[in-house]
Amino acid sequence: MKKGLISIHILYIFLFVSGSIFAVGERTISLGGEATWRAVENRTGVTEVRSVRPHPVLVLSSATGASVSGYSAASGVWGNFSALNESALDMSISFDERETALFRDSVRHYKVSGSPGIEAVDRVFARAGTGAVLFGSAETSVKGSSPLIIEPQSRNALFADGNSIRDFTVEFWLYPLNMENGEQILSWTAARPVGGDYTVQRIHCYASRNRLQWLFSNFFSSTNGSNYIDIEFSGNAPVVPKQWSHHLVRFDASTGMVEYLVNGSCEAIVYATSTGRENSEVYTPVVGNGGVFLLGERLMGIMDEFKIHNVCAGRSSTQRYSVSGGRIETRAIDLGENSSGVVRIDITGGRTGLRGTSIFNEYRQNGAFRFSDASELNFFIRAGENPYLLYNTPWVRFTAGDDITGVIGRYVQIAADFYPSSDGEISPYIDELRIVYMPGEAPLPPRNLTAVAVDGGVMLRWRHSPNANTAGYLVYYSAVRGELFGDGAVLGSSPIDVGLTNTLFIDGLKNGTLYYFRVAAYDRITGTASNNVGEFSAEVTARPLAGLPPVKTSP
């Protein structure tokens, strides 16, 4: 009978202890997928796209300022040209909005108005970003299609009434369906005052013999404003229907050079000078009054990323994604407990891009996200107990799905670097990211706490906490039930840190007063001087009285 009772008792203890150890187990926090990407606070050159997986994925952005076409400041003979960046933008219309009525200039210098026959198309048909504009829908003929109207609405606009312009760059992507003669891609029309009358000022870009023809009329003025010259040029190579091509015109006010580039290659160079050649008087643009841009008038085709810059651009690359890639960083993610340990980070994702009008997608789970076309993802993590001090902690690189050791803290932050394929056309993406971790557990409370009163004090004894990581104990006392922070003892106010001992004599207590005692175990929070304090032991009481015999100090 006794053996049976002993066996049951041992089994009970085993279940109690094993339950304490294994009840918590691994936990998971998910980012992306159904959990969304709200925790990703910092994004450089990275955006969310919905057409790759059932839920939005993080992918390189092809529509973020200079990274759209990868422009950079040139060197050598091109050293006078500037980089195209956000600060140089005068107008930026991405057409990423899902409705034509929502098309806008993100710089807010110009007002954009749609017309019948214009449609917004999604990422499948776009060259950059998540959308583009289609001119001449199936319901309209070329002759009946209407333009997108763009009007200056700020005195800061480069094309505001009367402005004198120095350097400028105009660029856009074009996907013509037919490329018929007379299709009008772009026009600017304004009234230029001449004496007491006005004459028409015009910038005109239209299709002629499968090339884009450019005309600048009454736009470039002499220094004293008495003379204007007309400039006309076209590309050499034909613009192929149903293929994307990038078109860029730039003006350098220091030399008067006007250059036309198609897909990054020079197609024409002319000079806005008194002689039409270099090293003579430079004519610079002076904007007329009441000017307006018209995009896609009598055009059948798609346009994307129409931009004007207030600099003369450096030599360009027409890759979809910037070679410098992009980066994300999450906010400090709370794991809930101090000293939590990250076990691994599970990640699903892959690479994606457009091939014709189809979306290419390669999907994988965990492992090294490096692909045969040189696109890749690199992942980093750091952790700490204070979310505001994480920036002092170095990043640790990790491989998705592999075990992680030594990353411990209540707060974790994750970063990822995105790099495109060698031709700049394919981007890696992240579908979902799952943080698998073990929550930090404070030690279990000590057991069998006893209190023996003596004259002016109380002797406390307890059995050690069963946790091997216990670093010490805090003893709480008070003369009021329910309160833990008493005072008056010789050793100081409650709680008293007694280290790793399991006995304590509290002297200096008032005779005749009933005192309440609890003890809690603690371990040290990794990398700090703080304590991770566990739950309280059961409460015990004792009343010191005069004349009580001293208690034995041996256990």
C-alpha positions in Angstrom: 0.0 0.0 0.0 2.8 2.4 1.0 4.6 1.6 -2.3 1.5 2.4 -4.3 1.1 5.8 -2.5 4.8 6.6 -3.0 4.5 5.8 -6.8 1.4 8.0 -7.1 3.2 10.8 -5.3 6.2 10.5 -7.5 4.0 10.5 -10.6 2.2 13.6 -9.4 5.5 15.4 -8.9 6.8 14.4 -12.3 3.6 15.6 -14.0 3.7 18.9 -12.1 7.3 19.6 -13.0 7.0 18.4 -16.6 3.9 20.5 -17.0 5.8 23.5 -15.8 8.6 22.9 -18.2 6.7 22.0 -21.4 3.4 23.9 -21.1 4.9 27.0 -22.7 6.8 25.5 -25.7 7.5 27.3 -28.9 5.4 30.3 -29.9 5.1 32.0 -33.3 4.5 35.5 -34.5 3.6 35.9 -38.2 4.2 38.9 -40.5 2.7 39.0 -43.9 0.1 36.6 -45.3 -3.1 37.0 -43.4 -1.3 38.9 -40.7 -0.5 41.8 -43.1 2.8 43.8 -43.3 1.9 46.6 -40.8 4.8 45.7 -38.6 7.2 46.6 -41.5 7.7 50.3 -40.7 10.8 51.2 -42.7 10.7 50.5 -46.5 13.3 51.7 -49.0 12.6 50.8 -52.6 10.1 48.1 -51.5 6.4 48.0 -51.9 3.4 45.6 -51.5 1.9 43.8 -54.5 -1.3 41.8 -54.6 -1.1 39.9 -57.9 1.7 37.4 -56.9 0.2 35.4 -54.1 -3.2 35.2 -52.4 -2.1 37.9 -49.9 0.1 41.0 -50.6 3.8 40.3 -50.8 6.8 42.6 -50.4 8.7 43.1 -53.6 11.1 45.7 -55.1 9.4 48.9 -56.2 9.9 50.1 -59.7 8.4 53.5 -59.0 10.3 55.2 -56.3 12.0 58.4 -57.6 15.4 57.7 -59.1 15.1 54.0 -58.8 12.5 53.7 -61.5 15.1 53.8 -64.2 18.3 53.6 -62.1 19.6 57.1 -63.0 22.9 58.1 -61.5 25.2 61.1 -61.8 27.6 60.5 -64.7 31.4 60.8 -64.8 33.9 61.8 -67.5 32.4 63.8 -70.3 29.0 63.4 -68.7 30.1 64.8 -65.4 28.1 68.0 -65.7 24.8 66.0 -65.6 22.9 65.4 -62.4 21.3 62.4 -60.8 17.5 62.1 -61.1 16.2 61.9 -57.5 13.2 63.0 -55.5 14.5 66.5 -54.9 14.9 67.0 -58.6 11.3 66.1 -59.4 9.0 68.8 -60.8 6.2 66.4 -61.8 5.7 62.7 -61.1 2.6 60.8 -62.4 2.9 57.1 -61.8 -0.6 56.0 -62.9 -0.6 53.5 -60.0 -4.0 54.6 -58.8 -6.7 52.2 -59.7 -9.1 54.8 -61.2 -8.4 57.6 -63.7 -10.1 60.1 -61.5 -7.5 59.4 -58.9 -4.4 60.0 -61.1 -2.3 62.7 -59.5 1.1 64.4 -59.6 2.8 63.2 -56.4 4.9 66.5 -56.3 1.6 68.5 -56.3 2.8 71.1 -58.7 0.3 70.1 -61.4 -3.4 69.2 -61.6 -4.3 66.0 -63.5 -7.7 65.6 -65.2 -8.9 62.5 -67.1 -11.2 62.3 -70.1 -13.5 59.6 -71.7 -11.6 56.9 -73.5 -8.8 56.7 -70.8 -8.5 53.7 -68.6 -6.4 52.7 -65.7 -4.7 49.3 -66.1 -3.1 47.1 -63.5 0.4 45.8 -62.8 0.2 43.1 -65.5 0.2 45.8 -68.2 2.4 48.3 -66.4 6.0 48.9 -67.0 6.7 50.2 -63.4 4.8 50.3 -60.2 1.3 48.8 -59.9 -0.5 50.5 -62.8 -0.4 52.5 -66.0 -2.8 54.5 -68.3 -4.4 53.2 -71.4 -5.3 55.6 -74.2 -7.8 54.8 -76.9 -9.9 52.0 -75.2 -11.6 49.3 -77.2 -14.8 51.5 -77.3 -13.0 54.5 -79.0 -11.1 55.0 -82.3 -7.8 56.8 -82.4 -9.4 59.9 -83.8 -12.0 59.8 -81.0 -9.7 59.2 -78.0 -9.2 62.0 -75.6 -6.1 63.2 -73.8 -5.0 63.4 -70.1 -4.9 67.1 -69.2 -2.1 68.4 -66.9 -2.2 72.0 -65.8 0.3 73.9 -63.5 -1.3 74.7 -60.2 1.7 76.0 -58.2 4.1 78.9 -58.8 6.8 76.3 -57.9 5.9 74.3 -61.1 8.7 74.5 -63.7 6.0 75.3 -66.3 4.2 78.0 -64.3 3.4 81.1 -66.3 6.4 83.2 -67.2 9.0 81.0 -65.6 12.6 81.1 -67.0 13.8 77.5 -67.1 17.4 76.4 -66.9 18.1 72.6 -67.1 15.2 70.2 -67.5 14.5 66.5 -68.2 11.2 64.9 -69.5 10.8 61.2 -69.5 8.1 58.5 -69.9 7.5 54.8 -70.8 5.5 54.1 -73.9 3.7 50.9 -75.2 2.2 51.8 -78.5 -0.4 49.4 -80.0 -0.2 50.6 -83.6 2.4 53.4 -83.9 0.4 55.1 -86.7 1.5 58.4 -88.3 0.0 61.3 -86.5 -0.6 59.7 -83.1 0.1 62.4 -80.6 2.0 61.3 -77.5 2.6 64.6 -75.7 1.9 68.3 -76.3 2.4 71.5 -74.4 0.6 74.6 -75.6 0.8 78.1 -74.1 0.5 81.7 -75.3 3.7 83.7 -75.6 3.3 87.5 -75.4 4.8 89.3 -78.4 4.5 93.1 -78.2 0.8 93.7 -77.6 -0.2 90.4 -79.1 0.3 86.7 -78.4 1.8 83.8 -80.4 1.5 80.0 -79.8 4.2 78.3 -77.8 4.3 74.5 -78.3 6.1 71.3 -77.4 4.9 68.5 -79.6 5.8 64.8 -79.6 4.0 62.6 -82.2 4.4 59.4 -84.3 6.0 59.7 -87.7 7.3 56.7 -89.7 7.4 54.5 -86.6 9.6 57.1 -84.7 8.8 59.8 -82.3 9.1 63.3 -83.7 9.8 66.2 -81.4 9.1 69.9 -82.0 9.9 72.8 -79.7 8.3 76.0 -81.1 8.7 79.5 -79.6 10.1 77.8 -76.4 13.8 78.7 -76.4 14.5 82.4 -76.0 17.7 84.5 -76.4 19.2 86.2 -73.4 17.4 89.5 -74.0 14.2 87.8 -74.9 14.0 89.4 -78.3 14.4 86.2 -80.3 13.0 82.7 -80.2 14.2 79.6 -82.1 12.4 76.4 -83.1 14.0 73.0 -82.6 12.9 69.7 -84.3 14.4 66.2 -84.1 13.4 62.5 -84.2 14.9 59.2 -83.2 16.9 57.0 -85.5 15.6 53.6 -84.4 12.0 52.7 -85.0 9.7 52.4 -82.0 8.2 48.9 -82.1 4.5 48.4 -81.5 3.5 46.3 -78.4 6.9 46.7 -76.8 7.8 49.0 -73.9 10.4 51.8 -74.7 11.7 54.5 -72.5 11.9 58.1 -73.9 13.9 60.9 -72.3 14.6 64.5 -73.5 17.1 66.6 -71.6 18.4 70.1 -71.9 21.7 71.4 -70.6 21.6 75.2 -70.1 25.4 75.5 -69.9 25.9 74.3 -73.5 22.4 74.6 -75.0 22.5 70.9 -75.8 19.1 69.1 -76.3 19.5 65.3 -76.3 16.9 62.6 -77.0 17.5 59.1 -75.6 15.5 56.0 -76.3 16.0 53.0 -73.9 19.1 54.8 -72.6 20.8 55.2 -76.1 21.3 58.6 -77.7 19.1 59.0 -80.7 19.5 62.7 -81.5 21.5 65.8 -80.3 20.7 69.4 -81.3 21.7 72.8 -79.8 19.4 75.5 -78.7 21.9 78.2 -79.7 22.0 81.2 -82.0 23.9 79.2 -84.6 22.5 75.7 -83.9 26.0 74.6 -82.9 28.0 74.3 -79.7 30.0 77.3 -78.4 27.6 80.1 -79.3 24.8 82.0 -77.5 22.6 79.7 -75.6 18.8 80.1 -75.8 17.0 79.0 -72.7 13.3 78.2 -72.2 10.8 80.9 -71.2 7.3 79.5 -70.3 4.3 81.2 -71.9 0.9 81.9 -70.2 -2.0 79.6 -69.6 0.0 76.5 -70.6 -1.4 73.0 -70.5 0.0 69.5 -71.2 -2.0 66.9 -73.1 -0.9 63.3 -72.9 -2.1 60.6 -75.3 -4.3 62.7 -77.6 -5.3 60.5 -80.5 -3.1 57.7 -79.2 -3.7 53.9 -79.0 -1.4 52.6 -76.4 -0.2 52.6 -72.8 2.0 55.1 -71.0 3.7 54.9 -67.6 5.8 57.0 -65.2 5.5 60.4 -66.8 8.0 62.7 -65.1 9.6 66.1 -65.4 12.8 67.0 -63.5 14.5 70.3 -62.9 17.9 69.0 -63.8 19.7 67.7 -66.9 19.9 63.9 -66.3 23.0 61.9 -66.3 23.4 58.8 -68.5 20.6 56.4 -67.7 19.9 52.7 -67.3 16.4 51.5 -68.2 16.2 48.5 -65.9 12.9 48.0 -64.2 14.5 47.7 -60.8 17.4 49.7 -59.4 20.6 47.8 -59.1 21.0 49.1 -55.5 17.9 47.1 -54.5 15.8 47.8 -51.5 15.5 47.2 -47.8 12.9 46.7 -45.1 13.0 46.9 -41.3 10.3 45.9 -38.9 9.4 47.8 -35.8 10.6 46.4 -32.4 8.3 43.3 -32.1 7.3 42.4 -28.5 7.7 38.7 -27.7 6.0 39.3 -24.3 8.6 38.0 -21.9 12.1 39.1 -21.0 15.0 36.7 -22.0 12.9 35.2 -24.8 15.0 33.2 -27.3 14.5 33.2 -31.0 14.6 29.6 -32.3 14.4 30.3 -36.1 12.7 32.5 -38.7 10.6 30.6 -41.2 10.1 32.5 -44.5 8.2 31.8 -47.7 8.7 33.8 -50.9 10.5 33.6 -54.2 11.1 35.8 -57.3 8.7 37.4 -59.7 8.6 39.5 -62.8 6.7 40.1 -66.0 7.3 38.1 -69.1 5.1 39.6 -71.8 1.7 40.1 -70.2 2.2 37.1 -67.8 3.5 37.2 -64.3 6.5 34.9 -63.7 6.6 33.4 -60.2 9.0 31.0 -58.5 8.0 30.1 -55.0 10.0 28.5 -52.2 10.0 27.9 -48.5 13.1 28.6 -46.3 16.7 28.1 -47.3 18.9 30.6 -49.0 16.9 33.0 -51.2 19.5 33.2 -54.0 18.4 32.6 -57.5 20.2 31.7 -60.8 19.5 35.1 -62.3 21.4 36.8 -59.3 18.3 38.1 -57.6 18.4 37.4 -53.9 17.2 38.2 -50.4 19.4 38.6 -47.3 18.0 38.5 -43.8 19.1 40.0 -40.5 17.9 40.0 -36.9 18.7 41.7 -33.6 17.2 41.5 -30.1 17.2 43.3 -26.7 15.2 44.0 -23.6 14.7 47.7 -24.4 13.0 48.5 -27.7 14.5 52.0 -27.7 18.1 50.7 -27.5 17.9 48.2 -30.4 19.8 50.6 -32.6 22.9 50.0 -30.4 22.7 46.2 -31.1 24.5 44.8 -34.2 22.5 43.0 -36.8 23.0 39.2 -37.0 22.6 37.6 -40.4 20.5 34.4 -40.6 19.2 31.8 -43.1 15.5 31.3 -43.3 14.5 28.1 -41.5 17.9 27.4 -39.9 18.3 27.3 -36.1 19.2 30.6 -34.5 21.2 30.7 -31.2 22.2 33.6 -29.0 19.5 36.0 -30.1 17.8 36.7 -26.8 15.5 39.5 -25.6 11.9 40.6 -25.2 12.0 42.7 -28.4 13.3 41.6 -31.8 13.7 43.5 -35.1 14.1 41.9 -38.5 15.5 43.4 -41.7 15.8 42.1 -45.3 17.8 43.4 -48.3 16.3 42.9 -51.7 18.4 42.6 -54.9 17.1 42.3 -58.4 18.2 40.0 -61.2 21.3 41.0 -63.2 19.2 42.4 -66.0 17.0 44.4 -63.5 13.8 42.7 -64.6 13.1 40.2 -61.8 12.6 41.0 -58.2 12.7 38.6 -55.1 9.7 38.8 -52.9 8.6 37.8 -49.3 5.2 36.1 -48.9 5.2 35.5 -45.2 7.7 35.6 -42.3 7.2 33.6 -39.0 9.2 34.3 -35.9 9.5 31.0 -33.9 10.7 31.7 -30.3 10.7 30.4 -26.7 9.3 32.9 -24.3 11.5 33.8 -21.4 10.3 32.1 -18.2 11.1 33.5 -14.7 11.9 30.8 -12.1 9.2 29.0 -10.3 8.6 30.2 -6.7 10.3 28.6 -3.8 8.4 25.9 -1.9 7.6 25.2 1.8 8.1 28.7 3.1 7.9 28.8 6.9 8.1 31.7 9.4 9.0 31.4 13.0 8.6 34.4 15.3 11.1 35.5 17.9 11.6 38.5 20.1 11.8 41.5 17.6 12.1 39.4 14.5 11.1 36.4 12.3 13.2 33.5 10.9 12.2 32.5 7.4 13.1 29.3 5.6 12.2 27.8 2.2 13.1 25.1 -0.3 14.9 26.3 -3.4 13.1 26.9 -6.6 13.5 23.9 -8.9 14.7 26.0 -11.8 18.4 25.7 -12.5 18.7 29.3 -13.7 17.6 30.8 -10.4 20.0 33.5 -9.4 18.5 34.6 -6.1 15.4 35.4 -4.1 13.4 38.5 -3.1 11.8 38.5 0.3 8.6 40.6 0.7 7.1 41.6 4.0 4.4 43.9 5.3 2.3 44.5 8.4 -0.8 44.9 6.2 -2.5 42.0 4.4 -2.4 42.4 0.7 0.5 44.8 0.7 4.0 43.7 -0.1 6.2 46.7 0.5 6.6 47.1 4.2 9.5 48.8 6.1 11.2 49.0 9.5 13.4 45.9 9.3 17.1 46.3 10.0 17.9 44.9 6.5 15.7 47.5 4.9 12.4 48.0 3.2 10.6 45.3 1.3 11.6 43.5 -0.9 15.0 42.3 0.4 17.4 40.7 -2.1 19.0 37.8 -0.2 20.9 36.2 -3.1 20.8 32.5 -3.5 20.4 31.6 0.2 17.2 29.9 1.5 17.1 31.3 5.0 16.7 34.8 6.3 16.4 36.3 9.8 14.5 39.6 9.6 15.3 41.7 12.7 13.9 45.0 13.8 10.2 44.1 13.6 7.6 45.3 16.1 6.6 42.9 18.8 2.9 42.2 18.8 2.4 43.0 15.1 1.4 40.3 12.7 3.6 40.3 9.6 2.9 38.8 6.2 5.7 37.2 4.1 6.2 36.0 0.5 9.3 35.0 -1.4 9.9 35.2 -5.2 12.8 33.7 -7.2 14.6 35.6 -10.0 17.1 35.0 -12.7 19.3 37.6 -14.5 18.1 39.1 -17.8 20.8 38.3 -20.4 23.1 41.2 -21.1 21.6 43.5 -18.4 21.8 44.1 -14.7 18.0 43.6 -14.3 16.1 40.8 -12.8 13.5 38.5 -14.3 11.3 38.0 -11.2 8.9 35.0 -11.0 5.7 34.4 -9.1 5.3 34.7 -5.4 5.4 31.8 -3.0 2.4 31.0 -0.7 1.9 33.6 2.0 2.9 32.9 5.6 2.5 34.9 8.8 4.3 35.4 12.1 3.9 37.7 15.1 7.1 38.7 17.0 6.6 38.7 20.8 8.8 39.7 23.7 10.2 36.8 25.6 10.1 34.3 22.7 13.2 32.1 22.6 15.7 32.6 19.8 15.3 30.3 16.9 17.9 27.8 15.9 20.0 29.0 12.9 20.6 25.5 11.5 18.0 24.2 9.1 
